[in-house]
């Protein structure tokens, strides 16, 4: 590998960044490859005489429900018959209730058919959420060293759950107008379940330091006014519960965030995971850093299009368009992504590593 790193051992750890400590240099992460772990032979597979990156995100995109690893909690359905089957390349989710049956289909990690299709289906979904509870996953607990846990993850506030997985973006807004009372009731019931999951986490894992909460919020799917009305109170409740338990709350949001930043401040969240600056996002790191408190964590996204097929100098030039020296003295970590692209050549990954470890500011 060419050159010598200009970074020093004074750099903070990734954990320090999540906890709001200054980076003291470029801290970056790319799955199992990062600033402390260079690529090894185990990072790649061989095909047709060439070496390619083993991509975790590409594998997850194509994985079926039955093959996905268990998480720390289990969902318990009461008076609901919940089944997962397969139909060709789709996972099929079925919920049978006294009010009726709903079916959703997922292909390559995205729903091709949402379970909620009509206004009448909202009542069924409300019934389902009124009759579920959560318990610790004993199998997961037996395989996990609880003493080494620093964080746990939860996903999706009610709005994001409905938009992404349950009814889709278009029907979400149609139903808000056509059936406002039903939607209000559903959102309230779903929020109660979200709070119950968070409390289960906080009460059973008192030694973790922070909560990761997946959202995917973007102004391309929700306006500031709708966010303030529907989502802000939910995230604020999560943040208050986390803070009361002496935990930080970091929210995953990889979309267009500029117009929502002032609302994010009001939630009390402690950081943004996957913050995306231009050209793919619209919120420069400098703007986020200026608006939020000193210990606010920024886990910034460096999209695959900015490094795949690029030379070392081109990668460094792309990075310098968004990252600046003062940012590296704050709680900032660069998240390199492969965006679920398969068969990334070995040479691309080695150029990336050299570019990030030898960049000069």
C-alpha positions as CSV (number, residue, x, y, z in Angstrom):
1,X,0.0,0.0,0.0
2,X,1.4,3.4,-1.0
3,X,2.3,6.3,1.2
4,X,2.1,6.8,5.0
5,X,-0.9,7.8,7.0
6,X,-0.9,11.5,8.0
7,X,-3.4,10.6,10.7
8,X,-2.1,9.9,14.2
9,X,-2.9,7.6,17.1
10,X,-4.4,10.7,18.8
11,X,-7.6,10.0,17.0
12,X,-10.7,9.2,19.1
13,X,-12.5,5.9,18.9
14,X,-15.8,5.4,17.1
15,X,-17.4,5.0,20.5
16,X,-16.1,8.4,21.5
17,X,-17.8,10.0,18.5
18,X,-21.2,8.4,19.3
19,X,-20.7,9.8,22.8
20,X,-20.1,13.3,21.6
21,X,-16.3,13.5,22.0
22,X,-14.1,15.3,19.4
23,X,-12.6,13.1,16.7
24,X,-9.1,14.6,16.6
25,X,-8.7,13.5,13.0
26,X,-10.5,11.7,10.3
27,X,-12.5,8.8,11.9
28,X,-14.1,6.7,9.2
29,X,-16.0,3.4,9.0
30,X,-16.8,1.0,6.1
31,X,-18.3,-2.0,7.7
32,X,-15.5,-4.3,8.8
33,X,-12.9,-2.0,7.2
34,X,-12.2,1.3,9.0
35,X,-9.4,3.6,10.2
36,X,-8.2,0.9,12.6
37,X,-8.7,-2.2,10.5
38,X,-7.3,-2.2,6.9
39,X,-8.7,-4.5,4.2
40,X,-7.5,-8.1,4.5
41,X,-8.0,-11.2,2.3
42,X,-11.1,-11.9,4.3
43,X,-12.7,-8.7,3.0
44,X,-12.9,-10.1,-0.5
45,X,-14.1,-13.0,-2.6
46,X,-12.7,-14.2,-5.9
47,X,-14.6,-14.7,-9.1
48,X,-13.3,-15.1,-12.7
49,X,-9.8,-14.3,-11.6
50,X,-10.6,-11.1,-9.9
51,X,-11.2,-10.1,-6.2
52,X,-14.4,-8.3,-5.1
53,X,-15.6,-6.8,-1.9
54,X,-17.9,-8.8,0.3
55,X,-20.7,-6.4,0.8
56,X,-22.9,-6.7,3.9
57,X,-25.5,-4.2,2.5
58,X,-25.8,-6.1,-0.8
59,X,-26.3,-9.4,1.1
60,X,-28.9,-7.9,3.3
61,X,-30.8,-6.4,0.4
62,X,-31.2,-9.9,-1.2
63,X,-31.7,-11.8,2.1
64,X,-35.0,-13.5,2.9
65,X,-36.9,-13.0,6.1
66,X,-36.2,-16.6,7.3
67,X,-32.4,-16.0,7.0
68,X,-32.3,-12.7,8.8
69,X,-30.6,-12.7,12.2
70,X,-32.7,-12.4,15.3
71,X,-32.7,-9.1,17.2
72,X,-32.8,-8.4,20.9
73,X,-36.6,-8.4,21.3
74,X,-39.5,-10.5,19.9
75,X,-42.9,-9.3,18.8
76,X,-45.8,-11.2,20.4
77,X,-49.1,-11.2,18.5
78,X,-52.2,-11.7,20.6
79,X,-55.5,-12.6,18.9
80,X,-53.6,-12.2,15.6
81,X,-52.3,-15.0,13.4
82,X,-49.1,-13.7,11.8
83,X,-47.3,-15.7,9.1
84,X,-44.3,-15.2,6.9
85,X,-44.2,-17.3,3.6
86,X,-42.4,-17.0,0.3
87,X,-43.8,-16.4,-3.2
88,X,-41.1,-16.5,-5.8
89,X,-38.5,-13.8,-4.9
90,X,-40.9,-12.1,-2.5
91,X,-41.4,-12.6,1.3
92,X,-45.1,-12.6,2.0
93,X,-46.4,-11.3,5.4
94,X,-49.9,-12.2,6.4
95,X,-51.9,-11.0,9.4
96,X,-55.3,-12.7,10.1
97,X,-57.5,-10.9,12.6
98,X,-61.2,-11.0,13.6
99,X,-61.6,-7.8,11.5
100,X,-60.1,-9.2,8.4
101,X,-56.8,-10.3,6.7
102,X,-54.0,-8.1,5.5
103,X,-51.1,-9.2,3.2
104,X,-47.9,-7.4,2.3
105,X,-45.1,-8.4,0.0
106,X,-41.4,-7.5,0.2
107,X,-38.9,-7.8,-2.6
108,X,-35.2,-6.9,-2.2
109,X,-35.9,-5.2,1.1
110,X,-38.6,-3.0,-0.3
111,X,-42.3,-3.5,-0.1
112,X,-43.9,-4.1,-3.5
113,X,-47.3,-4.5,-1.9
114,X,-48.3,-2.7,1.2
115,X,-50.6,-4.4,3.7
116,X,-52.8,-1.3,4.2
117,X,-54.6,-0.6,1.0
118,X,-57.9,0.9,2.0
119,X,-59.4,3.1,4.7
120,X,-61.0,0.0,6.1
121,X,-57.6,-1.6,6.5
122,X,-56.6,1.2,8.9
123,X,-59.0,-0.4,11.5
124,X,-57.4,-3.8,11.1
125,X,-53.9,-2.3,11.5
126,X,-55.0,-0.5,14.6
127,X,-56.4,-3.8,15.9
128,X,-53.1,-5.5,15.2
129,X,-51.1,-2.8,17.0
130,X,-53.5,-2.8,19.9
131,X,-52.8,-6.5,20.3
132,X,-49.1,-6.9,20.1
133,X,-46.5,-6.8,22.9
134,X,-42.8,-7.2,23.1
135,X,-40.5,-9.5,25.1
136,X,-36.8,-10.1,25.3
137,X,-35.5,-12.6,22.7
138,X,-34.0,-15.4,24.9
139,X,-32.1,-17.0,22.0
140,X,-30.4,-13.7,21.3
141,X,-29.6,-13.2,24.9
142,X,-27.9,-16.6,25.2
143,X,-25.7,-15.8,22.2
144,X,-24.8,-12.2,23.3
145,X,-22.3,-11.0,25.8
146,X,-24.4,-8.3,27.5
147,X,-21.5,-6.9,29.3
148,X,-19.8,-5.8,26.0
149,X,-22.9,-4.0,24.7
150,X,-22.5,-0.3,24.2
151,X,-25.7,0.3,22.3
152,X,-28.9,-1.2,21.0
153,X,-31.1,-0.4,18.0
154,X,-34.7,0.3,17.5
155,X,-36.4,1.2,14.2
156,X,-39.1,3.5,12.9
157,X,-41.4,5.9,14.6
158,X,-45.1,5.5,13.6
159,X,-44.9,7.9,10.6
160,X,-41.8,6.3,9.1
161,X,-43.2,2.8,9.7
162,X,-46.4,3.6,7.9
163,X,-44.7,5.4,5.0
164,X,-42.0,2.8,4.3
165,X,-43.6,-0.5,5.1
166,X,-47.3,-0.4,6.0
167,X,-49.2,1.9,3.5
168,X,-46.7,3.8,1.4
169,X,-46.1,7.5,0.9
170,X,-49.1,8.2,-1.3
171,X,-51.7,6.5,0.8
172,X,-50.3,7.9,4.0
173,X,-51.1,11.4,2.9
174,X,-54.4,10.5,1.2
175,X,-55.5,8.8,4.5
176,X,-54.5,11.7,6.6
177,X,-57.0,13.8,4.6
178,X,-59.7,11.2,4.0
179,X,-59.7,9.5,7.4
180,X,-58.0,11.9,9.9
181,X,-59.6,10.4,13.0
182,X,-58.7,6.8,12.1
183,X,-55.1,7.9,11.3
184,X,-54.8,9.8,14.6
185,X,-56.0,6.8,16.5
186,X,-53.5,4.5,14.6
187,X,-50.6,6.8,15.2
188,X,-51.3,7.1,18.9
189,X,-51.5,3.3,19.3
190,X,-48.3,2.8,17.3
191,X,-46.5,5.4,19.4
192,X,-47.5,3.6,22.6
193,X,-45.9,0.4,21.2
194,X,-42.8,2.3,20.3
195,X,-42.5,3.7,23.8
196,X,-43.1,0.2,25.3
197,X,-40.2,-1.2,23.2
198,X,-37.9,1.6,24.2
199,X,-38.8,1.2,27.9
200,X,-38.1,-2.6,27.6
201,X,-34.7,-1.8,26.2
202,X,-33.8,0.9,28.9
203,X,-35.0,-1.3,31.8
204,X,-33.2,-4.4,30.8
205,X,-30.0,-3.0,29.5
206,X,-29.1,-0.3,31.9
207,X,-25.3,-0.3,31.1
208,X,-25.6,0.6,27.4
209,X,-24.5,4.2,26.5
210,X,-26.7,5.1,23.6
211,X,-29.8,4.2,21.5
212,X,-29.7,4.0,17.7
213,X,-33.1,4.8,16.2
214,X,-33.7,4.1,12.5
215,X,-35.9,6.7,10.7
216,X,-34.9,7.5,7.1
217,X,-36.5,11.0,7.5
218,X,-36.2,13.3,4.5
219,X,-38.0,16.5,3.4
220,X,-38.7,14.6,0.1
221,X,-41.3,12.6,2.1
222,X,-42.3,14.9,4.9
223,X,-42.6,18.7,5.1
224,X,-41.4,20.7,8.1
225,X,-45.0,21.4,9.1
226,X,-46.0,17.8,9.0
227,X,-42.8,16.8,10.8
228,X,-43.5,19.2,13.6
229,X,-47.1,18.0,13.9
230,X,-46.7,14.3,13.6
231,X,-43.1,13.2,14.2
232,X,-41.4,15.8,16.4
233,X,-43.5,14.9,19.5
234,X,-42.7,11.2,19.0
235,X,-38.9,11.7,18.7
236,X,-38.9,14.1,21.6
237,X,-40.6,11.5,23.8
238,X,-37.9,9.0,22.9
239,X,-35.1,11.5,23.6
240,X,-36.6,12.4,27.0
241,X,-36.9,8.7,28.0
242,X,-33.3,8.0,26.8
243,X,-31.9,11.1,28.7
244,X,-33.8,10.2,31.8
245,X,-31.9,6.9,31.7
246,X,-28.6,8.7,31.0
247,X,-28.4,7.5,27.4
248,X,-27.9,9.3,24.2
249,X,-30.3,9.1,21.2
250,X,-28.8,9.0,17.7
251,X,-31.3,9.1,14.8
252,X,-30.6,7.6,11.4
253,X,-31.7,10.0,8.6
254,X,-30.0,9.8,5.2
255,X,-32.3,12.0,3.1
256,X,-32.8,15.7,2.5
257,X,-32.5,17.3,5.9
258,X,-31.8,21.0,5.5
259,X,-35.4,22.2,5.9
260,X,-35.9,20.0,8.9
261,X,-32.9,20.9,11.0
262,X,-34.6,23.4,13.1
263,X,-37.3,20.9,14.0
264,X,-34.6,18.3,14.8
265,X,-33.2,20.7,17.4
266,X,-36.5,20.7,19.2
267,X,-36.6,16.9,19.6
268,X,-33.5,16.9,21.8
269,X,-31.8,14.2,19.7
270,X,-28.1,13.8,20.3
271,X,-26.9,13.1,16.8
272,X,-27.7,12.3,13.2
273,X,-26.6,9.0,11.7
274,X,-25.9,9.0,7.9
275,X,-26.2,12.8,7.5
276,X,-25.8,13.3,3.7
277,X,-24.3,16.6,2.4
278,X,-24.5,17.7,-1.2
279,X,-24.5,16.5,-4.0
280,X,-26.8,13.7,-2.8
281,X,-28.2,15.4,0.3
282,X,-28.8,19.1,0.9
283,X,-27.5,19.8,4.4
284,X,-23.8,20.7,4.5
285,X,-21.9,19.5,7.5
286,X,-20.9,23.0,8.4
287,X,-24.6,24.0,8.6
288,X,-25.4,21.1,10.9
289,X,-22.4,21.8,13.1
290,X,-23.4,25.5,13.4
291,X,-27.0,24.7,14.4
292,X,-26.5,22.0,17.0
293,X,-24.8,21.8,20.4
294,X,-21.1,21.2,20.7
295,X,-21.4,17.5,21.6
296,X,-23.9,16.7,18.8
297,X,-22.7,13.7,16.9
298,X,-22.6,13.8,13.1
299,X,-22.1,10.5,11.4
300,X,-21.7,11.6,7.8
301,X,-22.3,9.6,4.7
302,X,-19.8,9.2,1.8
303,X,-21.8,7.7,-1.0
304,X,-20.4,5.0,-3.2
305,X,-20.6,7.2,-6.3
306,X,-18.0,9.5,-4.7
307,X,-15.3,6.8,-4.5
308,X,-16.1,3.8,-6.7
309,X,-14.0,3.8,-9.8
310,X,-12.1,6.8,-8.6
311,X,-8.4,7.4,-8.2
312,X,-6.9,8.2,-4.8
313,X,-6.7,11.9,-5.7
314,X,-10.3,12.0,-7.0
315,X,-11.6,10.4,-3.8
316,X,-9.7,12.9,-1.7
317,X,-11.0,15.8,-3.8
318,X,-14.6,14.6,-3.4
319,X,-14.2,14.3,0.3
320,X,-12.8,17.8,0.7
321,X,-15.9,19.2,-0.9
322,X,-17.9,18.4,2.2
323,X,-15.4,17.8,5.0
324,X,-13.2,20.6,6.4
325,X,-10.4,20.6,9.0
326,X,-12.4,22.2,11.9
327,X,-15.1,19.5,11.5
328,X,-12.5,16.9,12.4
329,X,-12.1,18.5,15.8
330,X,-15.7,17.9,16.6
331,X,-17.8,14.7,17.1
332,X,-17.7,13.6,13.4
333,X,-17.3,10.2,11.9
334,X,-17.3,9.5,8.1
335,X,-19.5,6.6,7.1
336,X,-18.4,5.2,3.7
337,X,-21.2,3.3,2.0
338,X,-21.4,0.8,-0.9
339,X,-25.1,1.5,-1.4
340,X,-25.8,-2.3,-1.8
341,X,-23.8,-2.3,-5.0
342,X,-22.5,-5.8,-5.7
343,X,-19.1,-6.9,-7.1
344,X,-17.0,-3.8,-6.1
345,X,-13.5,-4.5,-7.4
346,X,-10.6,-4.9,-5.0
347,X,-8.7,-2.0,-6.6
348,X,-11.6,0.4,-5.7
349,X,-11.5,-0.6,-2.1
350,X,-7.7,-0.2,-1.8
351,X,-7.8,3.2,-3.4
352,X,-10.5,4.2,-0.9
353,X,-8.4,3.0,2.0
354,X,-5.2,4.8,0.8
355,X,-7.2,8.0,0.1
356,X,-8.7,8.2,3.5
357,X,-5.7,7.2,5.5
358,X,-3.3,9.5,3.7
359,X,-5.4,12.6,3.0
360,X,-3.8,15.9,3.9
361,X,-5.9,18.9,4.9
